[in-house]
Amino acid sequence: MKHRNAIKELYEVIFSRRDIRSQFSGQTIPEQLLAKILKAAHSAPSVGFMQPWNFLLIRNQEIKGKVFQAFQEGFEKEAGKFEAERQKQYRKLKLEGILDAPINICVTCDRSRTGPVVLGRTLNQDMDLYSTVCAVQNLWLAARAEGIGVGWVSIFEYDKLHELLQLPAEVEPIAYLCVGFVEDFPQKPELETLKWSAKQDLKNLVFSNSWGESIDSEWPALAKALMKKFEDL
């Protein structure tokens, strides 16, 4: 029974994770709790056991202000890529919580860690980047389990972020996260609620043997199950 409860709680965390931008309460995160979340991130899988990540914790208001300015510049550039009504809608969106969140965390990838030849990365040099994203996902889910919201801010020119945070040349910023307790977690992703985009039908995203081939004939039970609500499985 305990095992079944753990599985249920895991799925609940996965399905209730949200990209948080505006619901931060300002409550301080205890450092013991922050340690737990970082340890979860550090337990992610990595290519060749490279563990290429670092976690840059930012509370300094001056630094946060400079990062926010970099975001605003990126926001204006991205806004200009949308047409008419879509751009109006874009400009109404809250797309970051840099100044609102008590902690910002920049998760980086040290591409030189363990040397130039890494088991599993020799034919795909980007595996260290993917490994770091796994650490980000671990951090995000652990935070959600603890009632802490996380928002990933990606609207930067990353060269500017690299400069602002004084990162070494071999270190790449992967995720700039706004982290803090929240008043409430939205029931649905905000961009879905605001009708920026719709949830895709999973069945249409799963193929059989080759690209674009329907699963209906070879995986009929799976095709039927994918059409159900998760609670009914």
VENRAUR-V470777 format. One record per residue. N is the residue number from 1. RES is the residue in one letter. OMEGA is omega in degrees with one decimal (NA if undefined). BURIAL is + if it has 9 or more other C-alpha atoms within 8 Angstrom, else -. D_LAST is the distance of its C-alpha to the last C-alpha in Angstrom with 2 decimals. Layout:
BEGIN
n = <N	N>
res = <RES	RES>
omega = <OMEGA	OMEGA>
burial = <BURIAL	BURIAL>
d_last = <D_LAST	D_LAST>
END
This chain:
BEGIN
n = <1	2	3	4	5	6	7	8	9	10	11	12	13	14	15	16	17	18	19	20	21	22	23	24	25	26	27	28	29	30	31	32	33	34	35	36	37	38	39	40	41	42	43	44	45	46	47	48	49	50	51	52	53	54	55	56	57	58	59	60	61	62	63	64	65	66	67	68	69	70	71	72	73	74	75	76	77	78	79	80	81	82	83	84	85	86	87	88	89	90	91	92	93	94	95	96	97	98	99	100	101	102	103	104	105	106	107	108	109	110	111	112	113	114	115	116	117	118	119	120	121	122	123	124	125	126	127	128	129	130	131	132	133	134	135	136	137	138	139	140	141	142	143	144	145	146	147	148	149	150	151	152	153	154	155	156	157	158	159	160	161	162	163	164	165	166	167	168	169	170	171	172	173	174	175	176	177	178	179	180	181	182	183	184	185	186	187	188	189	190	191	192	193	194	195	196	197	198	199	200	201	202	203	204	205	206	207	208	209	210	211	212	213	214	215	216	217	218	219	220	221	222	223	224	225	226	227	228	229	230	231	232	233>
res = <M	K	H	R	N	A	I	K	E	L	Y	E	V	I	F	S	R	R	D	I	R	S	Q	F	S	G	Q	T	I	P	E	Q	L	L	A	K	I	L	K	A	A	H	S	A	P	S	V	G	F	M	Q	P	W	N	F	L	L	I	R	N	Q	E	I	K	G	K	V	F	Q	A	F	Q	E	G	F	E	K	E	A	G	K	F	E	A	E	R	Q	K	Q	Y	R	K	L	K	L	E	G	I	L	D	A	P	I	N	I	C	V	T	C	D	R	S	R	T	G	P	V	V	L	G	R	T	L	N	Q	D	M	D	L	Y	S	T	V	C	A	V	Q	N	L	W	L	A	A	R	A	E	G	I	G	V	G	W	V	S	I	F	E	Y	D	K	L	H	E	L	L	Q	L	P	A	E	V	E	P	I	A	Y	L	C	V	G	F	V	E	D	F	P	Q	K	P	E	L	E	T	L	K	W	S	A	K	Q	D	L	K	N	L	V	F	S	N	S	W	G	E	S	I	D	S	E	W	P	A	L	A	K	A	L	M	K	K	F	E	D	L>
omega = <179.0	179.1	179.7	178.3	179.1	178.6	179.5	-180.0	177.6	179.5	179.0	177.9	-179.1	-174.9	-179.5	176.0	-179.8	172.9	-171.6	-177.9	-169.5	-174.5	-176.4	-176.4	-176.7	178.9	-179.5	175.2	177.2	-175.2	175.4	178.7	176.4	177.7	179.2	-178.5	178.6	177.1	175.8	178.2	-177.6	178.3	180.0	174.3	176.7	-178.5	179.2	-174.4	-174.2	-178.3	-169.7	-172.0	163.6	-177.5	-178.6	-177.4	-173.7	171.8	-177.3	-174.8	179.3	178.6	178.8	179.0	178.5	177.5	177.7	177.3	176.9	176.1	-178.1	177.3	177.6	179.0	-179.5	179.4	-179.7	-179.9	-177.5	-179.5	179.7	-178.9	166.2	-173.9	179.5	178.1	176.5	179.2	179.6	-175.9	177.5	-175.7	171.9	-169.6	178.3	174.7	-171.9	-177.4	-177.5	-176.1	179.9	-179.8	165.9	177.8	172.5	177.6	-174.2	176.5	175.7	-172.6	179.7	-174.9	-178.7	173.4	-173.3	-179.5	-176.8	177.7	178.5	-178.5	-173.7	-178.7	176.6	-173.5	-177.9	-177.4	177.2	176.4	179.3	178.6	-179.6	176.2	175.0	177.2	177.0	-179.8	176.3	179.5	-176.1	-178.3	177.4	178.2	-179.9	178.7	-179.1	179.9	-178.7	179.8	178.2	174.2	-178.6	179.0	-176.9	-174.7	176.7	157.1	-169.3	173.9	179.6	177.3	177.4	-179.2	-177.3	-176.8	175.6	-179.7	174.3	-175.1	-175.9	-177.2	-179.5	171.5	-178.1	-177.3	172.6	-170.2	171.7	-167.6	176.7	173.4	-179.0	177.2	-177.9	174.8	179.5	178.8	179.7	172.2	-174.0	-178.0	173.4	179.7	-178.3	176.6	171.7	178.0	-178.1	175.9	-179.2	176.5	-175.5	-177.7	-179.7	-177.8	-178.5	-177.5	-179.7	172.5	178.6	-173.9	173.6	-177.8	-176.6	177.3	-170.9	-174.2	-175.0	-178.2	-174.0	179.7	177.2	180.0	179.6	-178.7	-179.0	178.9	-179.4	169.1	-178.0	-178.3	-177.8	-179.4	NA>
burial = <-	-	-	-	-	-	-	-	-	-	-	-	+	-	-	+	+	+	+	+	+	-	+	+	-	+	-	-	+	-	-	-	-	+	-	-	+	+	-	+	+	+	-	+	+	+	+	-	-	+	+	+	+	-	-	-	-	+	+	-	-	-	+	+	+	+	+	+	-	+	+	-	+	+	+	-	-	+	+	-	-	-	-	-	-	-	+	-	-	-	-	-	-	-	-	+	+	+	+	-	+	+	+	+	+	+	+	+	+	+	+	-	+	-	-	-	-	+	-	+	+	-	-	-	-	-	+	+	+	-	+	+	+	+	+	+	+	+	+	+	+	+	+	+	-	-	-	+	+	+	+	+	+	-	-	+	-	-	-	+	+	+	-	+	-	-	-	-	-	-	+	+	+	+	+	+	+	+	+	+	+	+	-	-	+	-	-	-	+	-	-	+	-	-	-	-	-	-	-	-	-	-	-	-	-	-	+	+	-	-	-	-	-	+	+	-	-	-	+	+	-	-	+	-	-	+	-	-	-	-	-	-	->
d_last = <18.20	19.73	17.82	14.41	15.79	16.97	13.67	12.23	15.51	15.43	12.34	14.04	17.19	15.91	14.45	17.53	20.12	22.70	25.97	28.45	31.84	33.39	31.93	33.78	35.43	38.20	37.48	38.64	36.18	37.58	38.61	36.93	33.57	34.42	35.22	31.77	30.16	32.67	32.14	28.41	29.49	32.08	29.54	28.00	28.50	31.61	33.42	36.11	35.34	37.35	35.84	37.49	36.41	38.51	37.65	40.39	40.21	41.98	43.29	46.68	47.05	49.48	47.16	44.24	46.62	47.53	43.92	43.29	46.29	44.89	41.65	43.73	45.59	42.42	41.00	44.09	43.94	40.30	40.87	43.65	41.37	39.61	41.29	42.58	39.83	37.23	39.71	40.28	36.59	36.47	39.43	37.73	34.79	34.87	34.11	35.21	35.97	38.67	41.20	38.82	36.86	38.79	38.00	37.65	36.53	37.43	35.54	37.77	37.94	41.16	41.51	44.49	42.92	43.62	45.97	46.01	44.36	40.81	38.82	36.05	37.57	40.62	39.13	36.82	38.65	35.82	33.60	35.10	33.99	30.39	30.64	31.85	28.93	26.66	28.84	28.40	24.61	24.96	27.45	25.32	22.27	24.67	26.50	23.48	22.64	26.28	26.26	28.30	27.93	28.68	29.87	30.73	33.99	34.72	37.44	40.38	42.81	41.89	45.51	46.46	43.80	45.10	48.58	47.78	46.06	48.76	46.41	48.10	48.24	45.84	43.14	40.66	38.89	35.18	33.65	35.48	33.30	34.02	32.84	33.09	31.71	30.53	30.89	27.32	24.36	23.54	20.23	20.15	22.19	25.74	26.45	23.56	24.86	28.37	27.36	28.81	25.86	22.52	19.01	18.66	16.14	14.45	14.59	18.34	18.69	17.48	20.32	21.22	24.38	26.43	26.33	25.20	24.13	21.07	18.21	18.07	20.49	19.81	16.02	14.96	11.59	10.82	12.47	10.43	6.99	8.98	10.01	7.00	7.02	5.46	5.65	3.81	0.00>
END
